């Protein structure tokens, strides 16, 4: 039975680490900084557990003690499920630096169970040790079982659990599994362990009731294979109209829809997409990288039904949510590809009149591999001779907060003869905001005036001042997007 216990605890460690990324995502994002903090803290806590477990095992090893250590880990994991939102809300409001905030969050939530689960393997080795002559075999077997458990837990979490169950439910199930492992380790403590299992089951049922209550109120918290997504009712701050929004990270809104008109463009930056039909009035085929709530495809289907559109959205669950909550119905002129934007760019041989870039990670920066010189060159090659690129970027223009935009602007300037920026708030270039980048494949000067007053107003927001050339181009070899976007908003 000891081997089974070690295997289970090894699996739980890795599931806990992967689920931890989803727990932190809505408050801290899923950048490399968050992942580094999570991995580093859990490895550090496991190391502390190994050291402490060896010292405990040499004093007075017993199956009862091991059982209670695992049971305590079960309580801490259940505690994460109950307290995570409160802890993360507190840290989000009191810590300004992502590096510190993510490290503290990982340590507070996942440090205690990490230390306790680290104790298990060295303690189990001491219990299993029959003599010096077989010590190497005993240590090797148990640590191999723990590692195999970790491998199984990694695949189980990444391929199955995250995609089908919410992070809270997974944490509660892990608590139940650890309580069961505690029972396996020592049947003498059965009343305590069965009570723990019963408590965890009650928490699981209450969690299900809470999820159903929130869903009835229009609030949906969903984990997909790629991200954690929140869908909930809201109100447009400018008009007071009722909306439904989609959020995938700690800052901003990814998609929004007016409840009274699902085809109207609700977010201010999406109105700049209408420039596509100003710059290419003969637009026949376009490519959109990033689907989100499919706001612009719905707009195109209603107002320009003759246009053919390919939409590349990496997450099939996002498309399902758009169909379920944002009234996306598809159409004969729209093809949806569930694929990474960069791999699609690399493999497609289609030609487009316009490419629209609206891909974001959880910190609302363009994923680095879609922002590089190599990706921009690939976009250039897919465009017709008079082709246009429209790319939505969240950034300042000037100062430290604008480094990513200036790097992306320089990268496009290295490939396209004409590149312009249209900030949502031209009066404050140091403000973090939506900035629409428009690039033209043709060497001819584009038309920057219009008779339509709406289009004229959008064109009037064009940045006239030169963009500082103080950061290097982004390349596949060197694209420090996370560092550029870590500045305080």
C-alpha positions, 0 to 999 in steps of 0.5 A, a space after each residue: 500500500 505504501 507504493 500506492 500512497 507515494 504514487 498518488 502523492 506524486 500525481 497530486 503534486 503535478 496536478 496541483 501545480 498545473 491547476 495553480 496556473 488557472 487559479 492565479 490566471 484571472 488575478 495575475 495572468 499566465 505570463 512567464 513570470 507567473 509560471 516561473 513563480 509557481 514552479 519555483 515556489 513549488 520546487 522550493 517547498 518540495 525541497 523543504 519537504 524532502 529535508 524535513 521528511 528525512 529528519 522526521 523519519 529518522 526520529 520515530 517513523 510510523 504509518 500513523 504519522 505519515 497518514 496524518 501528514 497526508 491528511 493535513 495536506 488534504 486540508 490545505 488543498 481544500 483550503 486553497 479551494 475555499 480561500 483562493 479568491 479572497 487571498 488573490 483579491 487581497 494581494 492584487 490590491 496590495 502588491 503592485 509588482 507582478 514578480 512579488 505578487 505572483 511569488 507571494 500568491 504561489 507561496 501562500 496558496 500552494 506552499 503548505 501542501 507542497 511542503 507536506 507532499 514533499 515529506 511523503 517520499 523520504 518518510 516512505 523510504 524510511 518506513 520501507 527500509 529493511 536494511 542497508 543492503 537494499 537501501 538503494 533499491 528501496 529509494 530508487 523504487 519509491 522515487 521512481 513511483 513518485 515520478 511516474 505518478 507526477 508524469 501521470 498527473 501532468 498528462 491527466 491535468 493537461 489533457 483531461 481535468 482542466 478541459 472538463 472540470 473547474 479549478 475549484 472542483 479539481 482542488 476539492 477532488 484532490 483533497 478527497 484523493 489525499 484523504 483517501 491516500 491517508 486512509 490507505 496509509 493507516 487504517 487505524 485513523 479511519 474515523 478522522 480520515 472518513 470525516 475528512 472525506 465527508 467534509 470534502 464531498 460536502 465542499 464539492 456539492 456546495 461548489 456545484 450549487 454555487 456554480 449553478 447559482 452563479 450560472 443562473 445569474 449569468 456569471 459563468 466561470 469556465 476552464 478550457 484547454 488554453 485559459 480560464 474564461 469568465 462570461 458575465 453580464 455588465 453595463 457599457 460605461 459610456 451608454 449605460 446599455 446592457 452588455 455581456 462580456 468575456 474576460 480571460 485575464 486580470 486586465 481589460 475585456 476581451 469581447 463584449 456584446 450589446 444584449 439588444 443588438 448582438 451585431 453592433 460593435 460594443 468595444 470602442 477599439 473594434 470600431 476602428 476595424 471599419 477602416 478595413 472597408 475604407 482602405 479596401 472598399 473592394 475587400 473580398 477576402 479577409 483573415 482574422 487572427 483571434 476570434 474571441 466573442 466573434 464580434 467583428 465576424 458578426 458585424 461583417 456578416 450583417 453589413 458585408 455578406 459578400 466578404 469571405 472571412 477566415 477566422 483563426 481561433 486557437 481555442 475551440 471552447 472560445 468558439 463554443 462560448 461565442 455560439 452559446 453566449 454571444 449569438 455567433 451562428 457562423 455563415 457560408 462566407 466564414 471558415 473557422 480554424 481552431 489552430 495557433 495563429 502562427 502555425 496557420 500563417 506558416 502553413 496556409 497558401 491562401 491570399 487575402 485582401 486584409 489581415 486583422 490581428 486581434 490575438 492576446 494572451 492573459 496579460 493582453 499583449 500579443 503572443 510573442 511568436 505572432 509579433 515577430 519579424 518572421 511572423 510579420 513577413 509571413 503576413 506580408 506574403 499572404 496579402 494581395 498587392 494592395 493588401 492591408 493589415 490592421 492590428 489591435 495592440 494594448 499599450 502606451 506609445 511613449 515611456 516604459 509602458 509603450 516599449 512593446 508597441 514601439 518594438 512592434 511598430 519598428 518590426 512592421 516598419 521593417 517589412 511594410 512601406 507605410 505603417 500608421 498608429 491610431 490610438 483610442 486616446 490621441 491626447 495621452 500617448 503615455 496612457 495604456 490603451 488600445 492602439 490600432 496599427 495599420 500597415 499597407 503592402 502597396 507603396 502608394 500613399 493611402 487615403 487618410 480622409 473620408 466623406 463619412 463623418 464616422 470614418 473621418 473621426 477615426 482617421 483623425 486620431 492618427 498619430 502625427 508625431 514620429 514614433 521613437 525608435 528606441 527598442 529593437 525589432 522583435 524576432 523569433 530569437 529575441 522577443 522580450 514581450 513579457 518584459 516590455 508588458 510587465 511595467 505598471 499599468 
